[in-house]
Every structure is written in structure tokens, then in C-alpha cells.
Amino acid sequence: MANVNANQHGSHDHHGESHGSVKSYAIGFILSIVLTIIPLVVVLQGWMTGNAAIAVIMITAIMQFLVQMLFFMHLREEKKPRYNLLALLLALVIVVTVVAGSIWIMVYNTVAH
């Protein structure tokens, strides 16, 4: 009986939901560090300026977002309906709209009339 209780209470398997392995967490962590260092070095070393630097920052930010979603949020391992994915997409649309609108207002508000 003690063995059965140990299996019921000591198991980390929550109703079939899988958690990442140490290997996947390590890969995600290393990718996150690399994707943080790349734009930092590009800007601090002056390798790129202006739109090229902004493009590198944006591309690495998107890649960083994907790494976080795939390796740490386990988005690809979901077996339930994709409600979380739909909520995430809606949040992204709202964030992009707010950021793009803010940039648009800042750019066109500085134009002298």
C-alpha cells in the first residue's frame, strides 16, 4: 500500500501532461542567452546602426519569443484544444496594434504643421 501511495503522490505526471526534459530546458536556456547577446553585441560594438540594427533587434526578439513559447511554455506539446494558442494570438494582435499605433503617433506627432 505504501508503494501505491508513493506513486500517486510522488509522481510529477499531472494527468498525462508532459513537462520538458532537462535537455530541452538547457537548449532553450542556451538559445535564450545567445539570442540576448546577439543584439547586445551588434549595438554595443557598432557593427550595425539605424534600420539594420533595428532589424537585428526585431528578428532576435521574435526568435526569443518563439524559443520561450516552444521550450518553456510547452506550446507544441499541448493536447487540449488550442484555446491558449488563440488567446496568445489575440494578445499578440493587441500588443502589435498598441505598439504600432504608439510608434505611428510618435512619428507623426513630431512633424511641424
Sequence and secondary structure as in RCSB ss.txt:
>XXXX:A:sequence
MANVNANQHGSHDHHGESHGSVKSYAIGFILSIVLTIIPLVVVLQGWMTGNAAIAVIMITAIMQFLVQMLFFMHL
REEKKPRYNLLALLLALVIVVTVVAGSIWIMVYNTVAH
>XXXX:A:secstr
 HHHHHHHHH   BTTB    HHHHHHHHHHHHHHHHHHHHHHHTTS  HHHHHHHHHHHHHHHHHHIIIIIS G
GG  S THHHHHHHHHHHHHHHHHHHHHHHHHHHSS  
